[in-house]
Amino acid sequence: MVKPASLAEELRVKDIMSSPVIDADVEESAEEVANKMIRYNIGSIVVTEKGFPVGMITKRDLVYKVVAKNLKPSEVKARDIMSSPIHVANPDDLIDNALRNMNKLKIDHLVVVHRNKLVGIISTTDILQVTPEILDIVREKMRMGNVKASGEGYMEGFCDACGEWSDMLLRVDDQYLCEDCRMELEKGGREEVGS
C-alpha cells in the first residue's frame, strides 16, 4: 500500500490533468465561449490562436468583463476578455510544484503544454479532489510548526476553518485561520457581545 505522503510526492500533472481541452479561438464571441462552458459543464476555456494557447477565459471573466459592463456577449470577442499571458505546466511536473506555482501566481488553473502543443489543463480543484490527503499532510505539518512564515507573523497553508489556501494564516485558538475566517470570527464575536 502506498502511503499518502509518497502518493502526493509521486503524482504528476499528467496523472490528473483534464484532456482533451475544450478551447475557443480568439475570434469566437463571449456568447460562444459561455455556450461551450454550459455544454461541457466546465468553468474555464483555453483561448487559442492558430491552435496555440494564448489566454484563458473563466466564468468570472464573463461576469466581470461582459455582464457587469452590460456588453452584448455576441459582440465581444474572446481576445478582448481573456486573461493573458497564460501560465503553463509540463505534463511531467510534480503536482506539489504545480500547486506551489498556482499559489505563487494567485491563479486556479495551469495550461499543460508538451512540445508547444496544448495537451491538458489542471486546476487547484483537480488537485484537491484527487489528493485530499495533501490537505491533511499540510495541516499536520502546520500543527507541528513545520510551516513557512510569509512575513509579519503570517503563515502560508490551508485554513483550518474553510480549507482554502492562504498566505496570510494566523493562529487563533489553536487553529490557523485565513483573513476571511478571522473576520467572520471577529464579526460573530461582536454580534454576541451586542445582543
N, C-alpha and C positions, 0 to 999 in steps of 0.2 A: 504494500500500500504506500502511495506517495504522500508525504507529509505536506500540509498546506504551504509551508514556507518554501519548500523546494518546488512545488507546483507553481507558485507565484513567480519564483525566480526563473523558471524554465519556459513559461508561456511567452509566445512571441506574437507580434501584431498579426501575422498571417493566420494564427490559430483562431482568432476571434473577429477579424475584420468582416464587414459586410461586403459581399461581392456576388454578382456584378453590381456596379454602382449605377444608380439612377442619376443621369446627368441632363443638363439643359444647355443648349447653345446660347452664346452671349446675345444673340438676336431674338431669342424667344421672349414672349411677354411675361409679365408677372402673373397674369391670369393662367397662362400655360404652365408655368412653374407651380403655382398653387394647385392646379388640377392634377399634376403629376404627384405632388405630395399626398393629395387625397387618394388618388388611385392606388398608390403603392404603400400608403399608410406610413409615411416617413416624415421626419421633421426637418430635413435639410437636403439640399441638392447641390451637387458639384456643377459649377458652370464651366463649360469648355469652349475653346476656340480652336477650330480645325482639329478637334479630338484631344487637345492638350488642356489639362485643368488650369484655369486662370483665376477662379474665385469660388465662393460658396454663398448660397442663399439659405437662410433658416426661416422658420415661421416668424421669429422675432423681426427679421429684416422686412418681411412682408407687412407686418403690423406697423412697425416704426417708420418705414420708408415709403409705404404706399397708403395703407389705410389711414394712419394718423394724419397724413398730409392731404387726405381726400383726393388722391390721384386715381385716375381711371386705370385699373390693372391691365386692361387690354392695350393701353398705350405706353406703358412703362416697360422698357427693355431690361432683361436680366443684367446686362452690363452696367446699368445705372443704379442697381440696388445691391449688387453682390459685394461681399466683403473680400478684399484683395489686399495684399497677396495672400495666397493660401499657405498653410503650413503643412509640410509633408512628413511622412514616416516611411521607412523601408519595411517591407514585409518581415524581414529577419530581426528588426529591432525588438528588444525585450519590452514586455508590457509595462514594467515599472518605469523604464526610461521614457516610454511614450506618455504615461500618466504624469510623470515629472515635467516633461516638456509642455504638456497641455496646461498644467498648473502654472508654470513659469510664464507662459504666454497668455494666460487667463482666457483660454478657449476650451470648447467642449468637443471639438472634432479635429481629427487629422486625416488628410487625404493620403492614401497609400499609393506610392508610385514605385514601379520597378522598371528599370531601363527606359525611363522617360515615358512610361505608359501607365495610365490610370488603372489600378487593379483592385482598389477597395477603399473603404472608409472605416474609420474607427472612432468611437465616441467614449466619453467617460462612462456613460450608462452601459455600453457594451462591456467595458472592463469590469465594472462593479457587478453586473449580472452574472458574468462567467466566473469571477473570482471574488465572491463575497468574503472569503476568508482573508483577503488583503485588508479589509476594514478591521477585522478582529486583530490581525497582526499589528497594524499601525496603532490601534487603541491600546494594545498590550504594551507596546514599546513606549507609548506616551505615559502610561501608568507607572512604568518602571523608570521614567525620567529620561529615556533614550529618544528624545525628540529634538528637533533642530529649532533653535531660537531664531526668530526672524527680526529681532530688534525691538527695543523698548519693552522688553519683557514678554513680547508676544511669541507664540509658538506656531508652527505650521503642522497641519494634520487634519484629521476628521473630527468634526464637532461631536461630542458625546450625546448631545440632545437631538440634533436634526440629521446627523450623518453626512453633512456636506463638507467638502474640503475647504479649508480656510488657512490663510497665512497670518491671521490675527486672532488666534485662540488665546484665551486667558483662563487660568484656573479659578473656578468659582465652586466652593463647597465640594471639593474632591471630583470635579468634572472639568473637562476642558471645553469651553463654550466659544462659539463664533460670536461676532459682533451682534448679529441679528438676534440670536438666542439670549445674549446678555441683556439686550434692550427689552426683549419680551419679559424676561425675568424681572428686570427693574420695573417695567410698566405694571406687571402683575403685583409686585410688592407695594407700589404706590396706590393701586386700586384697593388693596386690602386695608392699608392704613387709612384711606379716605372714607371707607364705608362704615 
